[in-house]
Amino acid sequence: MNIPNLITVLRVLLIPIFILLFYLPYHWSYMAASSVFALAAATDWLDGYLARRLEQSTPFGAFLDPVADKLMVAVALVLLVQAHANLWLTLPAAVIIGREIVISALREWMAELGARAQVAVSNLGKWKTAAQMLALVILLANPPAFTFWVVLGYVLLMVAAGLTLWSMVQYLRAAWPHLRTTTDEK
């Protein structure tokens, strides 16, 4: 266990805390849940930076980092869909979660073929993540009502969903030669 891995584990441990805060019946609970989520999102950048800077990249960290991200985002989206219960949030949430399932399966399958590098993380994914995290921080911080901030959160989440679909298309295009071969051609 090294510092970057401990930070990644901390991110996973923060998930139940932001869930608890989200459901507390106090006016400050939304902001508290959002703050914990924002802290967890910041640790995503920090653990990667430290792993590279301190040359402490590990197979465990390479495995747990994307898992922690996906858990954190999926849990936040589920909380928000339940609280907001509208198309403006549910549709982008379904796109984002669905894409994560498709790309995770695609990466696993490509790794079995020895072609994992064909579906590596791209810069588009970083923009998607930034829009998504900002949207989630804003939406978690505000009760479900059509205020400026909530509408801004919806717009950012829709942008993230659009970037999510675009990045999925890019990954599928990169993997397409492997997807269309038959077992006889291998």
Rosetta blueprint (number, residue, H / E / L):
1 M L
2 N L
3 I H
4 P H
5 N H
6 L H
7 I H
8 T H
9 V H
10 L H
11 R H
12 V H
13 L H
14 L H
15 I H
16 P H
17 I H
18 F H
19 I H
20 L H
21 L H
22 F H
23 Y H
24 L L
25 P L
26 Y L
27 H L
28 W L
29 S H
30 Y H
31 M H
32 A H
33 A H
34 S H
35 S H
36 V H
37 F H
38 A H
39 L H
40 A H
41 A H
42 A H
43 T H
44 D H
45 W H
46 L H
47 D H
48 G H
49 Y H
50 L H
51 A H
52 R H
53 R H
54 L L
55 E L
56 Q L
57 S L
58 T L
59 P H
60 F H
61 G H
62 A H
63 F H
64 L H
65 D H
66 P H
67 V H
68 A H
69 D H
70 K H
71 L H
72 M H
73 V H
74 A H
75 V H
76 A H
77 L H
78 V H
79 L H
80 L H
81 V H
82 Q H
83 A H
84 H H
85 A L
86 N L
87 L H
88 W H
89 L H
90 T H
91 L H
92 P H
93 A H
94 A H
95 V H
96 I H
97 I H
98 G H
99 R H
100 E H
101 I H
102 V H
103 I H
104 S H
105 A H
106 L H
107 R H
108 E H
109 W H
110 M H
111 A H
112 E H
113 L H
114 G L
115 A L
116 R H
117 A H
118 Q H
119 V H
120 A L
121 V L
122 S L
123 N H
124 L H
125 G H
126 K H
127 W H
128 K H
129 T H
130 A H
131 A H
132 Q H
133 M H
134 L H
135 A H
136 L H
137 V H
138 I H
139 L H
140 L H
141 A H
142 N L
143 P L
144 P L
145 A L
146 F L
147 T L
148 F H
149 W H
150 V H
151 V H
152 L H
153 G H
154 Y H
155 V H
156 L H
157 L H
158 M H
159 V H
160 A H
161 A H
162 G H
163 L H
164 T H
165 L H
166 W H
167 S H
168 M H
169 V H
170 Q H
171 Y H
172 L H
173 R H
174 A H
175 A H
176 W H
177 P H
178 H H
179 L H
180 R L
181 T L
182 T L
183 T H
184 D H
185 E H
186 K L
